[in-house]
Amino acid sequence: MSCKCCCTHEHTVIQEKRNSLLKDYWRIILSALLLFGGIILNATDATFFKGEYVSLIWYLLAYFPVGLPVMREAWESILQKDVFSEFTLMSIATLGAFYIGEYPEGVAVMLFYSLGELFQDKAVDKAKRNISALLDVRPETATVIRNGSTLVEAPQRVQVGETIEVKAGERVPLDGTMLDEVAAFNTSALTGESVPRNIRQDEEVLAGMIATDKVVRIQVARPFEKSALSRILELVQNAAERKAPAELFIRKFARIYTPAVTGLATLIVLFPFFYSLANTQFSFILNDWLYRALVFLVISCPCALVVSIPLGYFGGIGAASRLGVLFKGGNYLDAITQVNTVVFDKTGTLTKGTFDVQSCQTQPGITEEKLIQLAASAERNSTHPVAKAIASYAKQRNIELIATTDVMEIAGHGLQTIMDGTRVLVGNTRLLTKFGIEYPDELSSIVDTIVVCAIGTKYVGYLLLSDTLKEDAVNAVKELKALNINNIQILSGDKQAIVTNFAEKLGITQAYGDLLPDGKVKHIEALRNNPANRIAFVGDGINDAPVLALSHVGIAMGGLGSDAAIETADVVIQTDQPSRVATAIRAGKQTRRIVWQNISLAFGVKLLVLILGAGGIATLWEAVFADVGVALIAIVNAIRIQKLIK
């Protein structure tokens, strides 16, 4: 029975495809059959075809299926005060062809124009669908654990704090925290990574990931509409609204270009007519000059430009998205090609941002456990990687935390809080200096990251932590240099010694440490003072949001990055791989190259055939190629972007 069902389903799918093709193409098929049938009847001197009005009626029947929809579009455009639309041009040109008795050419122009329009629409729709389908992987149901039993619910109805269950092979419907010890997830829909990622207990699991090896339970952390996947999908869908300069130029150009060529087509008829009045020896034949004007009109239709350029940007955004690089608009895809200066944040961008506590150094009268307890209690609610590392270390050592009140974050310094009625400071040495607390001089010479602690006005010790470079950080710098981007810099709030150490490993000569958030802003402002610099800033933290907004192209590390950084940035790197910055630049350059190839092709061929048409050399058949043929070539070229961006 299952085989029969399967066969029936396949037969239904095939039948639906056939019906869809017939629905889309029946007008074109009917028109083509009548057109080529008429050409054959004329070539074979069929007797009945020579009758008065027979060929006119035959070709009108061939014209109506493809001509009437275009004429309707032309009329609607005129009602909306868009008189010189491509639909109007085609209607005038084909009706003119019928007027001078060139029936087959009139039908052929409209037939191939309609076919080209259909292909263009399908290509644009496919590009849009590819972008949406790439990320629109939100499951329609979620399995919730309520009162000890499982219940299937819509993700929108699941509350924060509830537990959901995801079976192997299912997509995670909502963002949450892992409750099981460890499980593997396919993250390709979000990051483009093909290798499954292991996620451990208490780590974040995002909507769109696929559980690959077992049933897992996840505690929901965010409502459906605020999930990472929903946010990313919204960013990509909105990308179509932000047009690249080339798109905006073509739109404005078409408004001037189309009326101009319509006027020129009119002059092609009127100028010889008036000349013949002045010079009686010049023979003016209306139909000949009208034919030339009609050829001119057909060639002038800006289809190839108007469709292939947006399609090129759609393709670029879609292809980059597959690699985990999300452009928020075609304008940013264009802007990134101008970048010649790349500035990186350090922690979480070039480094893993997953710190480990290496050792504790305490002052007399305080134990290691007490120092860890104070630091972890103060940092427990912070999202900074250092804070998370200290809280995790305290948990590993089973150290209970103390209640805190009046927690105040001092940007670029650390935290001030009250524990057991006493002020506690946890942060860097700048924090102690700010409050006038003395500390040993050797702390300033320690290369690794340290978190110092003070109770009241007394320094009590520090925790030593270390961070490591991301696996592809060195490769990221090499790839940027291969793109002739040699002005690469690092900005960080960490100590200069730490930043210099990482910069040397990466082969970066300009590295600036000890920077507060406003220090990073001032540095970018100084770079912007030189108009030759086109700056891309790459960061992931909430403190990076002002700098991302200030740079020419802001690039956020989206996988672990803060919401503020992702919202402010122009480009989001979902894989958290710094090497994807070079991928983003290459994607922009490939897209720009394809778009300008299409512009050059369209203008070059049109200009050539326009001149030939005005001189009476080109016919309506050449005009069809110059319009529809060039448009189809441009579309195929734009689709190539999907293969070029890797």
Disulfide bonds with the S-S distance in Angstrom:
none
